[in-house]
Amino acid sequence: MTSLSRRGRWVSLALAVATALPIPLGVFTGLHLWLSPSLLLQRVVARGPLVPLTLLGFAVLLLVFWRERWFCRHACPTGALCDVVAARGKGSRPWDKVPWVNKGLAILGLAAAAAGAPVLAFADPVALFYGGWKVLHLGLSVAAGASLLGLVAVLASNFFSPHLWCARVCPLGGLQLLAWDLRGVLRRGATLPGAQPAFGRRLLLVAGAGVGMGLLGRQAAAARPSEALRPPGARPPGRFETTCCRCGNCARACPTRIISSSTDLREPLGLLAPRLDFTSAYCLPSCDACGAVCPTGALRRFAAEQKDRIFIGTAEVRLDDCLVVKGRECDRCVASCDYEAIAIGGGTFEPEPEVDAARCVGCGACAAVCPPAVISVRPLRPGTHPLPEVPSS
């Protein structure tokens, strides 16, 4: 690697760190997630919507065809950290006898995505990098620790077996090798000298296994609808859990910090996926940040003016402990609702808050301001209030 490449890589790492911080950067939050050709292709084959920032991934994909493993050598933030750890690690190349699994993982992920469930998107090194920084906006929590563990495991593998991850395991590296092999096929009708065959029988079997894994993943995730509240624009149960790469970008961009990561062991396919918590804040009517920064399409893009038609859930009031029902004056839930979905009904003698399910989008404003905390938001049943079609640009 030339000195210019090294400098460029450190600049790329610094930029990745800056865009991993929980600061308002708009669509540039988690910028490197849009550069990953692996996340891009999984989004494309899973029929996710294309947005302007996906052009960055297409540009990197062209560079990968032009220069072998260009992203690894010049832009990958995880690879840069791996090199630092490997330089202080033990041994030279103890991984020589470890089989090449990177190409297989790349094909497995793409095949699963073609089945509509890119379940290996979380293994992308860029997703692992940004997921490792969740502690900055989630604090010291189980979810943040679990996300950090993925990045730490990759770095630890390079300490004990220098360059093991980058050389033999990384699915993004495998995808770049496949692209380089394909370039050789197109140019000379054969793989480049010394390269592993790109389209052998084993990889075809792996592709078949990936399709099966994707179908099973979707079926398993949809069989039991999640009880978690997902951010606005989330794909339906079964698609959301298997499409989300757990990068934390939505939580990083959320101005009210209501997005956390699920740690509910009863829903294993939804672990570390984003969920909403309306304990102290709510989803602003004017905000469209989470959909704008999602690199996989698990959260579909929407316009802020469409928030009155993008349903998260429905507010429910536990009447037994409601101040109004107990005869005390309180209208904070009514005053906080921007959608006029809650009102005090029941007449003068038996007043109680009533929720209009046709208007309530589940933004959580009433739950956040309720003094006795008797309002909660319940997820919608599958098929209820579908997300309106919005342009991808």
Summary of the structure (lengths in Angstrom):
residues: 393
radius of gyration: 23.4
end to end distance: 37.8
largest distance: 86.5
contacts: 1342
relative contact order: 0.12
helix: 48%
strand: 7%
